[in-house]
Amino acid sequence: MMIMSVFLGIVGSYTLYFWWSIDWWHPQNITGTIFGIEDFITGFASGGIMSVFYEVVFQKKYCTRINDQTTHRPRTRTILFLLFFITATLIWGFRVHSFWASVISMALISSVIIYFRKDLVAHALLTGVGMVVASLFFYYPIIVLYPEWVSVTYDQSLSGIKLSGIPVEELVFWFLSGVLWGPLYKYWKNEQVCDPETVTQGRTRLIKL
């Protein structure tokens, strides 16, 4: 959880500064700058939630795969490189809106992960749904306290479609974020759900596919 929290805290700060602040949203922060500590905190918190949501809510245990039939799957660093390369190319090369660039890149990379690790489909989809629900606890208190927050924070280039006052782009983003980042650590560490009978006293044994 800490690894994914720190990683996405840094990634979230980078992407806000260079991509999302261009045409997606312009949040205020205590420093009055494009990037603020709030952005790191948001990425840190969401990264931690996505990394353990499925295991905690559905009481799953993971162990290392053996007799792995997907030895030739792309390395995690290749996956990450492609994610950032596709997004950056769409935004800076083809001038695609940062929302659509993010959606396209996350959907493509998530499909690659799921293609090579079909056992992570439930993990990905349920984490995506969980992140949409979790995001509501972030948006609603702000909207209740500051009803004009959405109109002064989000760029006019968005669709303008809102669900319960929340821009639909935000909900799509959090769903795809959960789909992508939720199972990524398991993909990286080559872990799978363990048979409950193989889990004893909080420890896991290697099991065959």
N, C-alpha and C positions, 0 to 999 in steps of 0.2 A: 504494500500500500504506500509506503514512504517513497519507494523508487518512482512509482507512477505519479504520486502527488508532486514531487519535486520536478520531475520531467515535464509534466503538463503545466505546472506553474510557470516554468521558463518558456515553454512553447506558447502558452496562452498569451504571455506578455509580448512575445515577439510578433505573433500573428496579429494581435490588436494594433500594435504600433505600425506595422508595415502594411497590413492588409485591411482588416475590418474597419479601422478608423477612416479609411478612404471614403467608403460609400455605404457603410452598414450602420454603425452607431458611434456616438460621440459622448461617452459617459463623463460626467464630472467626477473629479477626485480631489483629495485634500491638498494635492500639490499644484492643481491647476494645469497639469501637463497632459500630453496625449497619453502617456503611460503613467500609471500610478501603482502604488503597492496593492491597491484593491484588485488590480488585474491579476497579480501573482497569487493573491489569496484565493480568488475565484478559481483559477486554474488548479491551484494546489488542492482545494477542497473537492472540486469535481473529479479530479484525477483519483483521489483516494476513494471516493464513492464508487466510481466506475470500476475500479480494480477489484473491489471485494463485494459489490452488490449481489451478484448471483450466488456466490458462496454463502454469504451471511443470510440472505432472505430465504434461499431454498435449501440451506443446510447441506451444501455439497463439500466433498473433500477431493483434493487433487493429488495425483502422484505422477511420477515420470513414466512416460510411455517407453515400452521396449518392443522389439520386433516392429519398429516403426516402418510403415510402408510409404512414408512421405519424406524420405531422406533428401530428395532432390527439390524440396520446396524452397522458395526464395528465402534468403536470410532476412532477419528482422531489420537489419540496417538497410537492406535493399528496399524493403517495404516502406520504411520511413523516408528514404531518399526519394522514392517515386511519389509518395504522398506530397512532399514539399515541392518537388520538381513540377508535378502536374499543376498544383495550385498556383505556384509562382508563374508558370508559363501562361496559364489562362488569364491571370490578373495583369501581369506586366507585359506579356507578349501579345495577347489577343484582346485585352481590355474587357474581359468578362467581369461582370459584377462579382464582388468578393463572396457574396452568398452563394451564387451559382457555382463559382469556382470551387468553393468548399464542399458543396453538395456533390458535385461531379467527382472530385478527387476522393472524398471519403467513401462514396458509394463504390467506386472502382476498386479501391484498396481493400475495402471490407469484403468485396466479392472475391478477391484473390485469396484473402485469409480463409474465408469459408470454403472456397473451392478445394484448398489443400487440407483443411481441417473441418470436414463436414460435421464432426462431433461437437463443434463449437457453435452451431447454429442457434440452439436454444439459449446458450449463454449470451450470444450477441444480441438477439432480438429482445430477450427479457431485460437485459441491461439497458437497451435503448428505451424501452417502455418505462423502466424504472427512472431513467434520467429525466424523461418528460415530466413524470410525477414529482420528482425531487425538485425540478426547476420551478414548479408552482410555488413552493415554499420560499423561493427567492423573490419571484415577481410580485405575488399578491400583497405581501406586507408593504412593499414600496409603493404599489399602486394605491393601496388604501390610504397611506400617509401622504402621498404626493400624486394625486390623480393625473396631473399633467406630465408626469415623468416620461411616459412613452413618447409623447408628441415632441418633447424637447430633447430627447436622447437619441431617437432613431432617425436615420436619414430618410429624406423624402423619396429617395430612389427605390425604397422597398415597395412591395405590392400594396400596402395599406390594409391588407386583410388581417383581422384580429380575431382571436378566439378568447372570449372572456376578457377582452382588453389587452391580450398579449399578442404581439406580432407573430403571425404564423411561421415566419422564417426562424424565429427563436426555437419553437417547438420542433421543427424539422431538424434544425441544427443539433439540438440536444439528443434527439433520437438517433441520428447518424453518429454522433460522438460516442454514445453508448455502444452502438453496434460495432464501431471501429476499435475504440480504446478498451472496452470491457474485456474482450478475450485476447487482447494483444499480448499480455504478459504470459498467458498460457501457451500461446503460439511461440513466443520467444523461448520459454523454458521447456517447451515440448511436454506439457502436462495434460492429463486427461482426468475426467471424473473417475474416482476409484469406486469399485464395488464396496458397499458398506462392510461386507464381511472381511475385507482386507485391511480395514482401518481399526487398529486396536490401540487403546490408551493414547489417543491423540497422535499416533505415528502412522505412517503409510508404508506399505511395501510395494515393490515393483510388481506390476501385473502385466500379463500378455494381452494383446488385442484379440 
